[in-house]
Amino acid sequence: MLLGYLGFKTDQKDGQTIKTRQCYTLIERQAGKGSSLRYFDTELLHFYPWKIVALLWKTICANKVVYLPAHNNLRHFFLLLYLLSKIFRFDIIYIQIGGWLPEFFDRHPFIKRKMRNIKVLLVENRQLAQTLLQQYGMLNVGVMPNFRFVNFKPAVPSRNKNCFRLVFMSRIVKKKGIEVVFALAGYFARPEIKAKCPVTIDFYGKTYPEDEAYFLNALEQYADVRFKGEIEPERIPQTLSVYDALILPTRYPTEGLPGAVIDAYMAGIPVLVSNWLYAAACVTEGETGYIVPIGEEEVARYAAHIEYLFAHQDELDRMKKAAYNRSGIYRAESAWRTLEPFLK
C-alpha cells in the first residue's frame, strides 16, 4: 500500500504531489497487472474526515506500507502507523520528500527514536543520509534521489546564438528566489549590458496568493521577461530543452533535491542555483551548473556566469552535455533498483 498526499481530488501539482504520484506509478508499473497495490490519498481527509476509517482498514490489511508524509502527517499520524505496524506486522518504507527531517527530529525526538526501527528511511541525497546516520543514529537510512520517467534526448549544441535564454520553473513565490530573478532582469535590461549579452527570462509554474501581486507587478517592468504558465509534466523536458540554463535561487526552508534541477538535467541544460543546504549534492560546480552564495553579491555572481557562458558557447555546450549525462542517476530505472529490495 502507498500512503501519501497524491492530490487527485484537486489535481494539485507541486513537489510533494508529483513525487508521491511518481512513486505510485513506479511501483504500479513494476508490479504489473493483477498486483495487489493499493493507495490512500491523504488529501481526502481534508474533505472527508470520516475516511480515516478506510485509511486504517487499508493499513492493517497491508503487508508493506510505502509512506510519503509531509510535516503534518508525520507529526500526527506516524506514531499510530508505527503502533499498527507492530500489532499487524507490516513493514514501513519511508520515502522522504524534501530535506527537512533533521530539523523535524530536533523538535520531535520521540518520533526520531521510533523511526530508527522501521524497515528503511530513503532520503534524496547522500549528504542528508550521512547527517541522519552520523548525527541521529539512523542505521536504516538509504538514498533514493528524486526521479523521472523520461524518454527524451535533447539536441546539443546550443541553438541560441543571439541571446541567452534563461528559465525559472518552480513555485512562483519569494521563497523560491523570484526577487533575485527580477533583480537579474533589471541588470540585463541596462542598455550597455543588453548590447553585449541579451538575455530573456521565462517563468513557468503556479502563482500563489501571498506573492502573486508582487510577481505580476514586477513582470510588467521588463519587456524580456514572460510568464508562460504551468507545464504538463510530460512536456517538461521538451519545453526546457530550448533554453540555455535554469535558474533557481531558492531559499525554501524544506528544500531537498528540487525536482526542477532534475528536469533541467533531463532537458540537457545546466542550472544556476543558490547555495542552499544540499546544493552540492546534486550540482557539480562548473560541470552541471554553478552554485551561487546567497548575499549581497548574489545577482552579480549570477550575471557573471551568464555573461561567461554566452561569450563561450563551446563551454555552454559542454555543460549541457554534462547535465544530460548526469540525468541518468535520476531516472525511474535507477530508483526502482533502490526500492525493489525493500518490497520483496
N, C-alpha and C positions, 0 to 999 in steps of 0.2 A: 504494500500500500504506500502511496505517496501522499504526504500531508504538507500542505503549504498554501501560500496565497497566490492562486493562479489567476484571479481577477476575471474569470469568464463572464460573470453576470454583467459587469460594467465595461468589459473589454478594455480594462486598464492596461496600459503598456508603459512599464518603467523597468529599471534594472531588476527589481525583485520579481515581478511577474514574468519577465522574459526568461530569467534564469530558471525559475520554477517550471515554466512550460517546457523549456528546453530539456530539463532533466526528465520530465514525464515522457516527452517524445523519445528521448534516448532509450529509456527503459522499455517503452512500448514497442519500439522498432526492433530492438534486440530480442525481446521476449517472444515476439512473433504472434501470429493468430492463435486464438484459443488459450492464451495465457490468462492467468487469474489476477492480473494487475488491476488494482482499484486506486481511486484517489479521493481525497476530500479537499475541496476548495474552501479555505478558511474565510474568504470574503463573504461567504453565505451567512456567517454568524452575525455580520453587521446588519443584515436584513431579516434573518430568520433565526433568532437566538435559540429557539427550540431544536434546531438541527444539531445541537450539541449531542443529542441522543444518537443520531445517525453517526456522528463522528466517533463517539465512544464505541458503538457497536462495530463499526468497521475496524477500529483499532484493535479491539480484543480478539477479533477474528483473524487478524493478520499474523503471519509468522515473521515478517520483517516490515519495519516502517522506515521509509526514506523521508527524513524530516528536514524541511527548509523553512525555519521560522525567522521572523524579524523580531525586534526587541520585545514587543508586547506579548507575542505568542510564547516566546522563550521565558519571559518573566512570569506569565500567568498560567501556562499550560504544561511546561516541561516537567515539573515535579510530579504532576498527575500521570503524565505519559510514562515517566520513569517508573513510578509505582506499578502501573499496569503492566509494564514490560517484565517486571519481576514476578508478578502474580500469574500472568498468562504466557510467560516465557517466549517473548518475541524480541528480536534484535532491533536496536535503534541505530540507523545510519544517518548521521547528521551531516548535511551539506551546508556549509557556511555561505551566506550572501553578504558580501562586503568584508570589511576588515575591523569590525568594532568589538570583537569578542574580548580582547584583553581588558578594555575599559569596563565592559559589562561584568566580567569576572571580578574585577576590583570592587564593584558595588554589590555583587551577589555571590559571596564566597561559598554559600551552601550549594547553589546550583553548580558552581565550579567543581566542587567535590563529587557530586553525583555524575557530572559529565565525564569524569575520568573513568567511569565504569560502563559506559555504553560501548557498542561494538566498534565504532570508528567515528572520528571527527575529521571531515575532509574540508580543508581550507583552500584559499585561492592562490597562495604563493608560498614559496619555501621560507621567506623571511618571517611571515606570520607563523608558520608551522614551528620554526625554531624558537620563536618567542614563547609560544604556548608550551613547548616541550621544556625549555630551559628555565623559564620563569614561573610557569604554572603547573609543571609536573604532569602534563598531558602526554602520557606514553602511547595513547591510542590515536594520535594525530597523524594525518596523511595529507597529501597535496593533490587536489583536482582543480586545475585552473578553470575559469570560465571557458566556454567552448561554443562553437557554432556549427551548424550544418550548412556547408557551402560547397558548391560545385562551380567555381568561377576562377578564371585565371586572367589577371589584369594585363594590359598592354604596357610594356616598358620598352623604349624610353619615353620620356615626357613628351606630351603633345602641347604643352602650354609655354611656348617660347616667348610670347609677347607680354605676358603678365604672370604673376604668381597667384594661383587660385587657392585660397585658404578656406577651410570648412570647420565649423563648430557643430557637433552633433551630440546633444545630451539634453537633460532637463534645462530649460531656459530660465534659470534662477541665478541670483547673485552669488550664491554659494558655489556654483559651478564656474565662476570666474568671468561672467559676461561683461562685467565692468572693465576688466583687463582687455578683453577683445575690443570693446569700443574705444578704449584709450589707444590701442594699437591702430584702429581705423583712423583715429584722429592724426596720429603720427604720419601714416601713409597718405593722408589727404593733403598734406602740405605740398605745394606745387613743386618745390625743389626736390623733394623725395619722390613724388609721383613720377617726375620726369625720368628718373633713372631706375625706379623699381615700382612699376604699377602693381597694385595688389587689389584683388577683390575678395570679399568675405561673404560666405553664405552661412546662414544659421538654419539648422534642422532640429526639430524637437517640439516638445509640448510646452506651452507657456503656462505659468501658474499665477493665480490672482495676486499673490504678495509682491511680485516683481513685474507683472505684465505692463503696468503703466510706464514704469521706467524703461523697459525694453522697447516698447512701441515708440516712445518719445525719442529715445536715442537712435532708433532705426531711421527716423526721418532726417537725421542730421547729416547722413552720409550717402552720397549717390552710389558708391561702390559696395554698399552693404545691403544684403537682401535677406528676408525671411522666407523660407520655402516650405514651411510646414513640417509635418511628420512624414517619415518614410516607412512604408510597409517593410517588415523585417526581411522578406525575401528579395527586396530590391536594394538593400543597403550596399552590398559590395559593388554592384554596377554603378550605383549613384555616386559613391565616394571615389571611385577609381578615376574620375575625370579631374580630380583635384590634385594639388601638389603636396599638401600636408594637412593634417588635422590638428587643431589647437584645442587644448583642454586645460585651462589654468585653474583647475578645481581647488576648492577649499572645503569640499564637502566632508563633514566630520566622520561619516561611516564608510568612506571610500575604501575599497579593497583593490581589486583589479577591474578598472572601469571597462564595461563592455565596448565602449566607443573605441578604446585602444585596440582591442581585438578586431573590431570591424574595420578599422583603418588598415591593420596588417592584412586582413583578408582581401582588402581592396588594393593592396600594394602601394600604400602611401605611408611615409614616416609621420611621426607625431611630435608635437611641441607641447610639453606638459609641465605643470608646476611640480615642484619638489614636495609632493605630498608623501605621506608616510611610507607607501610601498612602491613608489615610482621606479626605483632602481631594480625592483624585482621583475619588471616587465618591459623596461625601456633600456636599451644599451646605448649609452651616450655616444653620439657621432656615428652610430650604425643604424639603429632603427628609429632614432629620433634624438631630441635634445630635452634635457631636464633643466628647468629654469627655477632658480631660488625665488621664493616669494619675498617681496620687499620693494624698496624704493627704485631699484634699477630693473625691475621685472620687465616693464614694457620695452625698455631699451635693449635688454637681452633678447627678447623675442624678435624685435625688429632686426637686430644684428644677424641672427640665424637666418631669417627670411631673406635679407639682402644678400647674404653669402650664398645661399642656395640658388637664388635667382641668377646670380652672377657666375655660378659654377654648375651648369646644367649636368655635366658628367657626374659630379658628386651627388646631385639630386637623384639622378637615375640609379646610381649605386645604392643609395639609401632606400629607394623604392624597391629594388630587388631584395635587399636585406630584410625589409619589412615583410614582404610577401613570404620569404623563406622562413621567417620567424612564425608565421601563421600556422605552420604545421603542428606545433605543440598545442594549439588551441582548437583543434578540430575534434569533431564528435568521436572519431575512432580512438583518439588518444584518451579522451575522458572515459570511454567505455572500458578500456584496458585497466584503468584505475578502479572503476566502480564495480566491475563484474565480479571479482573475487568475493566481495562482501555480500553479494546477492545469492550466492550458491548455498 
